[in-house]
Amino acid sequence: MIKINLYPESKKSKLVFSIKLEVGIYLAVLLVLILSMLYVTSILNSNINSLTEQKRQKQRINRILLKKVSTIREYKKQIKILKQKIKIIKKIRKKQNLPVIYLTELVKKFIRNKLWFTYLTLNSNRIYIRGVALDNQILADYIKALRQSPYVQQIDLRRSSKKQIRGYDLITFSFSLTTKK
């Protein structure tokens, strides 16, 4: 036997079903939103951890590089100091040979057996000389030859006088010369 219910369904059961359906849909959407938020949070946390690790690595590399830069700066300072010292040493070596060069010039222009030095002193760029010559012309020739030297800047004849030494009439002289640096 078949029963057919010809009575209309109750409005109450439809309303309950509709409310249950809406609540189910809202819960499903809420569940999907929560799961989506958890997934996004997980991805963001993973990115944050990755970026944090990258930051630590870069900071570590930065510290290493800063140490190297500091070392390089120290080397540059040392190189600068060494260059200054080398420059000073070269200057000193150049000046160190000057007295020898000056004396060589004095001797090169010297007139043998006609001119004699009795006193010679060298102070920085000034040379003081006293001596004896056979006559004024020999002294004048010697001073003229010295003036042509590339190392002599100026000659000042301080004194020239006739003097008898061991029976000979000789010229005693005294002059100073300024050297070129």
Long-range contacts (C-beta under 8 A, 24 or more apart in sequence): 98-179, 101-151, 102-127, 102-151, 102-179, 105-146, 105-149, 105-151, 105-152, 106-146, 109-142, 109-145, 109-146, 109-149, 110-142, 111-138, 111-141, 111-142, 114-138, 115-139, 115-142, 125-153, 125-178, 125-179, 125-180, 125-181, 126-176, 126-177, 126-178, 126-179, 127-176, 127-177, 127-179, 128-174, 128-176, 129-174, 129-175, 129-176, 129-177, 130-172, 130-173, 130-174, 131-172, 131-173, 131-174, 132-163, 132-165, 132-170, 132-171, 132-172, 132-173, 133-170, 133-171, 133-173, 134-170, 134-171, 135-171, 136-160, 136-171, 138-171, 139-171, 139-173, 143-175, 146-177, 150-180, 151-179, 151-180, 152-177, 152-178, 152-179, 152-180, 153-177, 153-178, 153-179, 153-180, 154-178
